[in-house]
Amino acid sequence: METMAIRRLGRPGDLGWVVMAHGEIYAAEFGWNADFEALVARIVADYASDHDVAREAAWIAELDGRRVGCVFCVAADQTTAQLRILLVDPTARGHRLGARLVDECIAFARRARYERMKLWTNHPLVAAGHIYRSRGFRLVEEEAHHSFGMDLIGQVYELDLRATVSTADSTAAERPR
């Protein structure tokens, strides 16, 4: 029986793992270059050097004690939380860890009294888009761009955190963690 856990980021090696895993996985799956890893490194460094513990948090997903996923919740502004760098290692997919990480992030943002949550992603990340939409996020903007060595369509999703918790959210909240 596999043991799954979601825990707060903060153990030695967590920050480096987030950067390394993003660089390796996105290169292997989508052909993205080191520019993407550099972006993730900046996000992680910003979080590590200065974050408000009451309003910002990050989580690591583990499978049998091995890091296999992550997500960050940071302040975009006083009323808007931003979900960042969601990742689940391909070897751990199919365990609903991505959904659990997003649920954790949303629940934290609600407890921190944000009014809305936003995120930026790209069109090849189909599974992540499905998770976001199933949690009530709405696609509010798309824009073509050339980044990470590829032609991509950037997507901005938003979620009203003041809205009544949806069936998907309440079911997820009742699931044992």
C-alpha positions as a printed Julia matrix, in Angstrom:
177×3 Matrix{Float64}:
   0.0    0.0     0.0
   1.43   3.34   -1.04
   1.52   6.11    1.54
   0.55   9.57    0.27
   0.97  12.8     2.2
   0.69  16.52    1.62
   2.91  18.56    3.92
   4.12  22.13    4.18
   7.3   22.93    2.31
  10.19  23.53    4.66
  12.46  20.51    4.91
  16.06  20.74    3.69
  16.13  20.07   -0.05
  12.49  21.04   -0.71
  13.29  24.3    -2.5
  15.96  22.75   -4.7
  13.72  19.79   -5.51
  10.94  22.12   -6.72
  13.32  23.84   -9.16
  15.01  20.63  -10.32
  11.77  18.69  -10.79
  10.2   21.48  -12.85
  13.29  21.76  -15.05
  13.61  18.03  -15.68
   9.92  17.17  -16.07
   8.98  20.06  -18.35
  12.03  19.45  -20.55
  11.19  15.74  -20.85
   7.43  16.15  -21.37
   7.17  19.37  -23.36
  10.68  20.17  -24.63
  10.85  23.39  -22.65
  14.33  24.88  -22.26
  16.21  26.11  -19.19
  14.38  29.47  -19.33
  11.46  27.71  -17.61
  13.69  26.31  -14.87
  15.11  29.83  -14.37
  11.55  31.22  -13.98
  10.75  28.55  -11.37
  14.04  29.3    -9.58
  13.07  33.0    -9.35
   9.6   32.12   -7.98
  11.1   29.77   -5.41
  13.84  32.25   -4.43
  11.31  35.07   -3.98
   9.19  32.83   -1.77
  12.17  31.58    0.25
  13.65  35.02    0.85
  10.5   36.92    1.77
   7.02  35.54    2.32
   4.24  36.38    4.74
   3.55  33.12    6.61
  -0.01  34.22    7.4
  -0.84  34.83    3.74
   1.55  32.65    1.72
   2.36  28.95    1.86
   3.71  26.06   -0.18
   3.17  22.32   -0.03
   5.03  19.18   -1.04
   3.25  15.97   -2.0
   4.98  12.76   -1.01
   4.46   9.19   -2.13
   6.13   6.61    0.12
   8.24   9.4     1.62
   9.53  10.61   -1.77
   8.81  14.14   -3.06
   6.5   13.89   -6.06
   4.58  17.18   -6.22
   4.24  20.77   -5.11
   2.16  23.92   -5.23
   2.65  27.47   -3.94
   0.11  30.08   -2.82
   1.47  33.63   -2.87
  -0.05  37.08   -2.64
  -0.65  38.75   -5.99
  -2.06  41.76   -4.11
  -4.03  42.4    -0.9
  -7.19  40.63   -2.12
  -5.81  38.16   -4.68
  -3.92  34.95   -4.05
  -1.89  33.4    -6.84
  -1.54  29.64   -7.29
   1.93  28.94   -8.65
   4.11  26.08   -9.88
   1.75  23.14   -9.46
   3.57  19.94  -10.37
   3.06  16.2    -9.99
   5.85  13.86  -11.06
   4.74  11.51  -13.88
   5.54   8.48  -11.69
   2.95   9.65   -9.13
   0.09  10.64  -11.42
  -3.25   8.91  -11.03
  -3.32   9.32   -7.24
  -5.25  12.65   -7.31
  -2.25  14.43   -5.82
  -2.63  17.38   -8.2
  -6.25  17.84   -7.12
  -5.28  17.5    -3.45
  -2.53  20.12   -3.83
  -4.93  22.55   -5.52
  -7.56  21.92   -2.84
  -4.96  22.64   -0.13
  -4.0   25.87   -1.86
  -7.62  27.04   -2.24
  -8.49  26.18    1.36
  -5.45  28.12    2.61
  -6.35  31.15    0.46
  -9.89  31.14    1.87
  -8.58  30.91    5.46
  -6.21  33.82    4.69
  -9.29  35.83    3.61
  -8.33  36.4     0.0
 -11.28  37.35   -2.19
 -10.06  35.65   -5.33
  -7.34  33.42   -6.67
  -5.64  33.59  -10.04
  -3.07  31.54  -11.89
  -1.15  31.58  -15.16
  -0.56  28.4   -17.11
  -0.02  27.29  -20.69
  -2.18  25.31  -23.1
  -0.21  22.02  -23.12
  -0.98  21.52  -19.42
  -4.34  19.88  -20.09
  -4.63  17.84  -16.89
  -3.92  20.9   -14.73
  -6.55  22.88  -16.65
  -9.07  20.15  -15.93
  -8.29  20.32  -12.2
  -8.63  24.11  -12.17
 -11.96  24.11  -14.01
 -13.32  21.31  -11.79
 -12.59  23.56   -8.79
 -14.53  26.48  -10.26
 -11.73  28.43  -11.93
 -12.78  30.32  -15.05
 -10.49  30.86  -18.04
 -10.44  34.67  -18.35
  -7.59  35.33  -20.79
  -5.49  33.62  -23.44
  -2.48  35.06  -25.22
   0.0   33.54  -27.65
   3.64  33.95  -26.69
   7.06  32.44  -27.36
   8.66  31.28  -24.13
  10.8   28.41  -22.91
  11.84  27.74  -26.51
   8.26  27.06  -27.67
   5.23  28.77  -29.17
   2.61  28.63  -26.43
  -0.79  29.98  -25.5
  -0.68  31.45  -22.02
  -3.88  31.09  -20.01
  -5.07  33.06  -17.0
  -7.64  31.43  -14.72
  -9.51  33.08  -11.84
 -11.6   31.78   -8.95
 -13.95  33.83   -6.75
 -13.07  32.65   -3.24
 -16.08  34.41   -1.72
 -18.48  32.19   -3.66
 -20.15  29.3    -1.93
 -17.93  26.23   -1.83
 -18.78  24.03   -4.81
 -19.64  20.35   -4.62
 -16.15  19.49   -5.9
 -14.55  21.59   -3.15
 -16.76  20.29   -0.37
 -16.27  16.68   -1.44
 -12.52  17.22   -1.53
 -12.61  18.87    1.89
 -14.35  15.81    3.34
 -11.87  13.34    1.83
  -9.29  12.02    4.29
  -5.85  13.46    3.73
